[in-house]
Amino acid sequence: MQFAYTIVYVSDVPASLKFFEAAFGLPTRFLHESGSYGELDTGATVLAFVDHATARDSVGQDYVAAGSSAAALGMEIGLSTPDVQAAYERALLAGASPVNPPKTKPWGQTVAYVRCPDGTLVELCTPMG
């Protein structure tokens, strides 16, 4: 078994792709002509987005949509960067909501959290190791 990808269920795939590019500098790698599925160019692991109708059809049942929950869901997308403060500020300027500003953890890593307009929780952190 090998980790292949993460798919985030969102209301508007093109808007989420545009936000992730503006906030985190991750360009769109693929957007299906229907607009219902898209991927970011993130390196070795795929980060993708699919619209709720397609996701519900695939899953075969309903789920809690991140954008409809007042609280962040119990999962996050982690993005590493050498400058967490600058990344945090860029994300806020692009429309993210602040969750927890940059802090240095006891193990030396700097970590911050934002919530995307689509409801996704994102951790911004310095690389480890």
SEFIBA-663330 format. One record per residue: residue number from 1; x, y, z of N, C-alpha, C, O in turn. Coordinates in nm, 4 decimals, decimal comma. Layout:
   seq     n.east    n.north       n.up    ca.east   ca.north      ca.up     c.east    c.north       c.up     o.east    o.north       o.up
   NUM          X          Y          Z          X          Y          Z          X          Y          Z          X          Y          Z
...
! end
This chain:
   seq     n.east    n.north       n.up    ca.east   ca.north      ca.up     c.east    c.north       c.up     o.east    o.north       o.up
     1     0,0851    -0,1174     0,0000     0,0000     0,0000     0,0000     0,0891     0,1230     0,0000     0,1947     0,1258     0,0633
     2     0,0435     0,2257    -0,0735     0,1179     0,3510    -0,0804     0,0195     0,4665    -0,0836    -0,0826     0,4589    -0,1520
     3     0,0488     0,5740    -0,0103    -0,0377     0,6916    -0,0107    -0,0355     0,7528    -0,1504     0,0717     0,7808    -0,2039
     4    -0,1519     0,7737    -0,2095    -0,1601     0,8197    -0,3476    -0,2027     0,9653    -0,3609    -0,1402     1,0411    -0,4351
     5    -0,3094     1,0061    -0,2896    -0,3604     1,1417    -0,3068    -0,4583     1,1774    -0,1963    -0,5050     1,0916    -0,1214
     6    -0,4884     1,3072    -0,1884    -0,5941     1,3588    -0,1028    -0,6905     1,4348    -0,1924    -0,6491     1,5143    -0,2768
     7    -0,8188     1,4097    -0,1734    -0,9228     1,4826    -0,2470    -1,0074     1,5570    -0,1449    -1,0574     1,4978    -0,0493
     8    -1,0229     1,6858    -0,1657    -1,1038     1,7704    -0,0788    -1,2368     1,7963    -0,1496    -1,2395     1,8352    -0,2663
     9    -1,3464     1,7744    -0,0780    -1,4799     1,7965    -0,1329    -1,5190     1,9418    -0,1101    -1,5202     1,9892     0,0036
    10    -1,5511     2,0131    -0,2190    -1,5787     2,1565    -0,2114    -1,7008     2,1934    -0,2957    -1,7464     2,1148    -0,3787
    11    -1,7523     2,3128    -0,2733    -1,8668     2,3619    -0,3510    -1,8264     2,4078    -0,4898    -1,9011     2,3889    -0,5857
    12    -1,7077     2,4687    -0,5015    -1,6650     2,5299    -0,6270    -1,5183     2,4951    -0,6533    -1,4280     2,5588    -0,5990
    13    -1,4955     2,3940    -0,7365    -1,3597     2,3458    -0,7630    -1,2704     2,4550    -0,8226    -1,1606     2,4766    -0,7712
    14    -1,3128     2,5251    -0,9291    -1,2255     2,6298    -0,9835    -1,1905     2,7380    -0,8812    -1,0773     2,7862    -0,8790
    15    -1,2862     2,7765    -0,7969    -1,2584     2,8785    -0,6943    -1,1569     2,8275    -0,5922    -1,0694     2,9028    -0,5495
    16    -1,1674     2,7013    -0,5529    -1,0710     2,6451    -0,4576    -0,9317     2,6382    -0,5199    -0,8326     2,6683    -0,4535
    17    -0,9238     2,5990    -0,6462    -0,7943     2,5955    -0,7145    -0,7335     2,7350    -0,7212    -0,6141     2,7518    -0,6962
    18    -0,8140     2,8348    -0,7545    -0,7645     2,9731    -0,7619    -0,7186     3,0222    -0,6255    -0,6161     3,0895    -0,6146
    19    -0,7944     2,9887    -0,5214    -0,7553     3,0294    -0,3877    -0,6217     2,9668    -0,3486    -0,5335     3,0369    -0,2988
    20    -0,6054     2,8384    -0,3700    -0,4807     2,7715    -0,3322    -0,3615     2,8273    -0,4093    -0,2500     2,8305    -0,3571
    21    -0,3838     2,8708    -0,5318    -0,2729     2,9335    -0,6060    -0,2403     3,0704    -0,5472    -0,1234     3,1029    -0,5263
    22    -0,3435     3,1508    -0,5203    -0,3204     3,2853    -0,4654    -0,2639     3,2798    -0,3237    -0,1740     3,3567    -0,2897
    23    -0,3155     3,1905    -0,2421    -0,2770     3,1851    -0,1015    -0,1455     3,1120    -0,0776    -0,0673     3,1513     0,0089
    24    -0,1211     3,0061    -0,1537    -0,0080     2,9184    -0,1240     0,0881     2,8993    -0,2412     0,1883     2,8289    -0,2285
    25     0,0579     2,9619    -0,3553     0,1470     2,9520    -0,4701     0,1466     2,8161    -0,5376     0,2433     2,7816    -0,6056
    26     0,0408     2,7382    -0,5210     0,0306     2,6060    -0,5833    -0,0528     2,6158    -0,7108    -0,1746     2,6318    -0,7031
    27     0,0101     2,6065    -0,8272    -0,0645     2,6229    -0,9523    -0,1528     2,5027    -0,9852    -0,1278     2,3909    -0,9403
    28    -0,2554     2,5282    -1,0638    -0,3433     2,4222    -1,1108    -0,2681     2,3346    -1,2098    -0,2060     2,3838    -1,3041
    29    -0,2747     2,2042    -1,1870    -0,2138     2,1080    -1,2787    -0,3168     2,0562    -1,3780    -0,2850     2,0279    -1,4935
    30    -0,4416     2,0442    -1,3307    -0,5474     1,9891    -1,4155    -0,6822     2,0378    -1,3648    -0,7063     2,0406    -1,2441
    31    -0,7690     2,0757    -1,4558    -0,9085     2,1060    -1,4246    -0,9931     2,0417    -1,5327    -0,9799     2,0748    -1,6505
    32    -1,0804     1,9495    -1,4929    -1,1678     1,8828    -1,5888    -1,2601     1,9848    -1,6532    -1,3010     2,0815    -1,5889
    33    -1,2927     1,9637    -1,7789    -1,3768     2,0589    -1,8536    -1,5112     2,0831    -1,7864    -1,5705     2,1892    -1,8059
    34    -1,5611     1,9881    -1,7080    -1,6881     2,0047    -1,6370    -1,6744     2,0984    -1,5171    -1,7740     2,1497    -1,4661
    35    -1,5493     2,1208    -1,4720    -1,5261     2,2019    -1,3531    -1,5506     2,1272    -1,2233    -1,5424     2,1859    -1,1154
    36    -1,5807     1,9977    -1,2327    -1,6151     1,9212    -1,1130    -1,4954     1,8547    -1,0458    -1,5087     1,8020    -0,9353
    37    -1,3783     1,8560    -1,1104    -1,2590     1,7924    -1,0546    -1,1354     1,8685    -1,0999    -1,1238     1,9077    -1,2160
    38    -1,0434     1,8887    -1,0066    -0,9187     1,9559    -1,0408    -0,8068     1,9152    -0,9476    -0,8307     1,8674    -0,8367
    39    -0,6828     1,9349    -0,9942    -0,5644     1,8995    -0,9163    -0,4673     2,0164    -0,9134    -0,4599     2,0959    -1,0070
    40    -0,3936     2,0248    -0,8041    -0,2872     2,1239    -0,7909    -0,1529     2,0591    -0,8209    -0,1359     1,9384    -0,8036
    41    -0,0591     2,1388    -0,8653     0,0777     2,0931    -0,8861     0,1507     2,1079    -0,7541     0,1998     2,2158    -0,7212
    42     0,1579     1,9983    -0,6776     0,2152     2,0020    -0,5431     0,3428     1,9195    -0,5294     0,4019     1,9150    -0,4214
    43     0,3849     1,8561    -0,6342     0,5021     1,7688    -0,6258     0,4604     1,6242    -0,6394     0,3798     1,5903    -0,7260
    44     0,5149     1,5386    -0,5543     0,4967     1,3944    -0,5682     0,3565     1,3454    -0,5321     0,3087     1,2485    -0,5910
    45     0,2898     1,4105    -0,4365     0,1583     1,3662    -0,3919     0,0513     1,4599    -0,4468     0,0684     1,5818    -0,4440
    46    -0,0576     1,4050    -0,4959    -0,1629     1,4842    -0,5578    -0,2577     1,5417    -0,4523    -0,3044     1,4700    -0,3638
    47    -0,2853     1,6704    -0,4627    -0,3902     1,7350    -0,3853    -0,4967     1,7760    -0,4858    -0,4725     1,8588    -0,5736
    48    -0,6146     1,7171    -0,4719    -0,7219     1,7380    -0,5685    -0,8477     1,7888    -0,5000    -0,8619     1,7806    -0,3779
    49    -0,9387     1,8414    -0,5812    -1,0672     1,8918    -0,5345    -1,1761     1,8345    -0,6237    -1,1579     1,8219    -0,7448
    50    -1,2887     1,8001    -0,5640    -1,4043     1,7517    -0,6393    -1,5285     1,8193    -0,5821    -1,5355     1,8473    -0,4625
    51    -1,6262     1,8450    -0,6687    -1,7466     1,9114    -0,6201    -1,8343     1,8138    -0,5408    -1,8225     1,6920    -0,5536
    52    -1,9215     1,8708    -0,4595    -2,0022     1,7897    -0,3686    -2,0917     1,6898    -0,4411    -2,1064     1,5768    -0,3948
    53    -2,1510     1,7279    -0,5522    -2,2399     1,6347    -0,6236    -2,1631     1,5108    -0,6691    -2,2104     1,3983    -0,6527
    54    -2,0456     1,5316    -0,7259    -1,9643     1,4197    -0,7729    -1,9164     1,3357    -0,6553    -1,9167     1,2128    -0,6620
    55    -1,8749     1,4024    -0,5470    -1,8269     1,3306    -0,4290    -1,9378     1,2457    -0,3676    -1,9160     1,1291    -0,3348
    56    -2,0549     1,3030    -0,3523    -2,1656     1,2282    -0,2919    -2,2053     1,1092    -0,3780    -2,2397     1,0031    -0,3259
    57    -2,2005     1,1266    -0,5092    -2,2291     1,0161    -0,5998    -2,1245     0,9058    -0,5836    -2,1587     0,7876    -0,5801
    58    -1,9974     0,9444    -0,5736    -1,8894     0,8457    -0,5602    -1,8943     0,7742    -0,4254    -1,8809     0,6520    -0,4189
    59    -1,9134     0,8507    -0,3178    -1,9145     0,7937    -0,1833    -2,0414     0,7118    -0,1598    -2,0392     0,6116    -0,0883
    60    -2,1504     0,7547    -0,2198    -2,2760     0,6825    -0,2048    -2,3541     0,7179    -0,0801    -2,4497     0,6493    -0,0437
    61    -2,3128     0,8258    -0,0145    -2,3850     0,8739     0,1031    -2,3430     1,0174     0,1320    -2,2505     1,0698     0,0699
    62    -2,4108     1,0793     0,2255    -2,3789     1,2172     0,2600    -2,2611     1,2213     0,3580    -2,2197     1,1178     0,4104
    63    -2,2085     1,3396     0,3819    -2,0955     1,3620     0,4713    -2,1043     1,5052     0,5205    -2,1874     1,5818     0,4719
    64    -2,0211     1,5425     0,6150    -2,0151     1,6800     0,6638    -1,9235     1,7589     0,5712    -1,8043     1,7297     0,5617
    65    -1,9778     1,8572     0,5040    -1,8985     1,9431     0,4163    -1,8232     2,0444     0,5021    -1,8821     2,1090     0,5888
    66    -1,6947     2,0578     0,4778    -1,6117     2,1479     0,5582    -1,6654     2,2903     0,5580    -1,6607     2,3582     0,6606
    67    -1,7162     2,3359     0,4447    -1,7663     2,4719     0,4340    -1,8960     2,4959     0,5087    -1,9315     2,6108     0,5353
    68    -1,9676     2,3894     0,5432    -2,0943     2,4059     0,6147    -2,0789     2,3881     0,7648    -2,1751     2,4049     0,8397
    69    -1,9583     2,3541     0,8094    -1,9337     2,3312     0,9510    -1,8736     2,4560     1,0151    -1,7754     2,5107     0,9648
    70    -1,9325     2,5011     1,1266    -1,8779     2,6170     1,1973    -1,7386     2,5870     1,2511    -1,6524     2,6748     1,2551
    71    -1,7174     2,4638     1,2921    -1,5854     2,4214     1,3408    -1,5112     2,3506     1,2286    -1,5713     2,2861     1,1427
    72    -1,3801     2,3639     1,2314    -1,2992     2,2920     1,1327    -1,3165     2,1421     1,1533    -1,3358     2,0957     1,2656
    73    -1,3094     2,0672     1,0440    -1,3183     1,9215     1,0533    -1,1916     1,8672     1,1192    -1,0912     1,9378     1,1274
    74    -1,1953     1,7458     1,1651    -1,0838     1,6849     1,2358    -0,9758     1,6318     1,1435    -0,9309     1,5183     1,1589
    75    -0,9340     1,7126     1,0482    -0,8245     1,6789     0,9570    -0,7683     1,8072     0,8998    -0,8345     1,9111     0,9019
    76    -0,6463     1,8005     0,8485    -0,5839     1,9204     0,7929    -0,5000     1,8839     0,6721    -0,4637     1,7680     0,6520
    77    -0,4703     1,9841     0,5926    -0,3713     1,9725     0,4868    -0,2481     2,0456     0,5379    -0,2574     2,1613     0,5787
    78    -0,1343     1,9805     0,5363    -0,0101     2,0408     0,5847     0,0777     2,0847     0,4695     0,1076     2,0059     0,3798
    79     0,1191     2,2103     0,4717     0,2090     2,2650     0,3698     0,3339     2,3186     0,4395     0,3235     2,3970     0,5338
    80     0,4507     2,2771     0,3937     0,5737     2,3239     0,4567     0,6359     2,4378     0,3772     0,6290     2,4420     0,2544
    81     0,6960     2,5287     0,4502     0,7589     2,6471     0,3935     0,8650     2,6973     0,4908     0,8476     2,6855     0,6121
    82     0,9741     2,7527     0,4399     1,0744     2,8063     0,5319     1,0307     2,9352     0,6017     1,0886     2,9724     0,7038
    83     0,9280     3,0049     0,5472     0,8826     3,1317     0,6051     0,7332     3,1244     0,6354     0,6500     3,1668     0,5551
    84     0,7010     3,0702     0,7517     0,5612     3,0511     0,7909     0,4895     3,1848     0,8069     0,3738     3,1972     0,7667
    85     0,5552     3,2839     0,8642     0,4907     3,4145     0,8842     0,4474     3,4746     0,7508     0,3339     3,5206     0,7382
    86     0,5353     3,4748     0,6515     0,5007     3,5292     0,5196     0,3890     3,4481     0,4544     0,2996     3,5053     0,3920
    87     0,3932     3,3160     0,4681     0,2893     3,2306     0,4096     0,1548     3,2553     0,4774     0,0510     3,2575     0,4112
    88     0,1568     3,2737     0,6082     0,0354     3,3013     0,6852    -0,0268     3,4333     0,6386    -0,1472     3,4406     0,6139
    89     0,0555     3,5364     0,6270     0,0062     3,6675     0,5822    -0,0479     3,6612     0,4404    -0,1519     3,7205     0,4114
    90     0,0210     3,5900     0,3511    -0,0248     3,5753     0,2124    -0,1602     3,5046     0,2083    -0,2488     3,5449     0,1329
    91    -0,1766     3,3997     0,2887    -0,3030     3,3263     0,2917    -0,4169     3,4162     0,3401    -0,5265     3,4125     0,2841
    92    -0,3921     3,4963     0,4428    -0,4959     3,5866     0,4929    -0,5337     3,6901     0,3876    -0,6517     3,7205     0,3703
    93    -0,4344     3,7445     0,3169    -0,4624     3,8416     0,2105    -0,5435     3,7796     0,0974    -0,6214     3,8486     0,0316
    94    -0,5257     3,6500     0,0748    -0,5985     3,5804    -0,0316    -0,7397     3,5410     0,0098    -0,8183     3,4962    -0,0737
    95    -0,7729     3,5573     0,1382    -0,9085     3,5284     0,1833    -0,9227     3,4189     0,2866    -1,0349     3,3833     0,3227
    96    -0,8119     3,3640     0,3355    -0,8197     3,2634     0,4413    -0,8606     3,3291     0,5723    -0,8384     3,4484     0,5926
    97    -0,9201     3,2507     0,6604    -0,9544     3,2972     0,7941    -0,8449     3,2532     0,8905    -0,7978     3,1397     0,8837
    98    -0,8041     3,3432     0,9809    -0,7016     3,3031     1,0778    -0,7585     3,2028     1,1775    -0,8710     3,2184     1,2249
    99    -0,6813     3,1011     1,2087    -0,7195     3,0034     1,3101    -0,6216     3,0114     1,4261    -0,6632     3,0230     1,5414
   100    -0,4913     3,0052     1,3969    -0,3887     3,0150     1,5003    -0,2629     3,0721     1,4346    -0,2100     3,0116     1,3413
   101    -0,2139     3,1875     1,4813    -0,0989     3,2516     1,4179     0,0296     3,1711     1,4379     0,0329     3,0785     1,5189
   102     0,1352     3,2062     1,3644     0,2611     3,1326     1,3745     0,3157     3,1289     1,5176     0,3214     3,2301     1,5873
   103     0,3552     3,0091     1,5576     0,4154     2,9860     1,6884     0,5261     2,8839     1,6722     0,5160     2,7926     1,5903
   104     0,6315     2,8995     1,7501     0,7394     2,8017     1,7499     0,7091     2,6959     1,8549     0,6888     2,7266     1,9723
   105     0,7065     2,5714     1,8105     0,6771     2,4587     1,8989     0,8024     2,4190     1,9773     0,9132     2,4550     1,9375
   106     0,7872     2,3461     2,0871     0,9030     2,3051     2,1681     1,0089     2,2275     2,0887     1,1264     2,2296     2,1253
   107     0,9700     2,1604     1,9830     1,0651     2,0836     1,9020     1,1312     2,1683     1,7939     1,2084     2,1168     1,7130
   108     1,1007     2,3002     1,7922     1,1682     2,3932     1,7030     1,0963     2,4259     1,5744     1,1415     2,5126     1,4996
   109     0,9868     2,3602     1,5463     0,9115     2,3845     1,4227     0,8171     2,5027     1,4424     0,7540     2,5153     1,5474
   110     0,8074     2,5895     1,3413     0,7107     2,6989     1,3436     0,5850     2,6515     1,2718     0,5921     2,5941     1,1631
   111     0,4695     2,6760     1,3340     0,3424     2,6237     1,2850     0,2348     2,7317     1,2953     0,2299     2,8066     1,3928
   112     0,1485     2,7389     1,1932     0,0319     2,8279     1,1942    -0,0836     2,7553     1,1268    -0,0633     2,6593     1,0525
   113    -0,2054     2,8024     1,1537    -0,3237     2,7410     1,0937    -0,4149     2,8477     1,0350    -0,4348     2,9539     1,0941
   114    -0,4702     2,8179     0,9172    -0,5713     2,9016     0,8537    -0,6841     2,8119     0,8049    -0,6683     2,6907     0,7901
   115    -0,7967     2,8742     0,7809    -0,9095     2,8008     0,7224    -0,9437     2,8658     0,5891    -0,9629     2,9870     0,5805
   116    -0,9508     2,7843     0,4870    -0,9773     2,8315     0,3509    -1,1240     2,8714     0,3351    -1,2079     2,8296     0,4149
   117    -1,1559     2,9511     0,2339    -1,2959     2,9862     0,2096    -1,3859     2,8638     0,1902    -1,5050     2,8696     0,2207
   118    -1,3296     2,7520     0,1394    -1,4092     2,6296     0,1221    -1,4203     2,5484     0,2512    -1,4813     2,4415     0,2518
   119    -1,3615     2,5988     0,3614    -1,3721     2,5337     0,4911    -1,2550     2,4451     0,5288    -1,2472     2,3993     0,6428
   120    -1,1641     2,4199     0,4365    -1,0504     2,3323     0,4618    -0,9537     2,3951     0,5616    -0,9211     2,5133     0,5513
   121    -0,9082     2,3158     0,6579    -0,8086     2,3591     0,7546    -0,6701     2,3306     0,6966    -0,6424     2,2191     0,6524
   122    -0,5832     2,4323     0,6972    -0,4475     2,4183     0,6442    -0,3465     2,4539     0,7515    -0,3551     2,5588     0,8153
   123    -0,2501     2,3641     0,7702    -0,1363     2,3921     0,8573    -0,0217     2,4404     0,7709     0,0107     2,3795     0,6689
   124     0,0391     2,5498     0,8121     0,1604     2,6020     0,7487     0,2730     2,5764     0,8469     0,2638     2,6168     0,9628
   125     0,3785     2,5104     0,8033     0,4833     2,4726     0,8979     0,6208     2,4732     0,8318     0,6341     2,4554     0,7107
   126     0,7218     2,4940     0,9147     0,8580     2,4822     0,8635     0,8890     2,3339     0,8450     0,8348     2,2491     0,9159
   127     0,9770     2,3032     0,7487     1,0116     2,1619     0,7271     1,0811     2,1018     0,8486     1,1507     2,1717     0,9222
   128     1,0621     1,9748     0,8685     1,1294     1,9015     0,9763     1,2335     1,8090     0,9151     1,2140     1,7542     0,8066
   129     1,3436     1,7928     0,9861     1,4465     1,6988     0,9434     1,5268     1,7535     0,8324     1,6184     1,6871     0,7839
! end
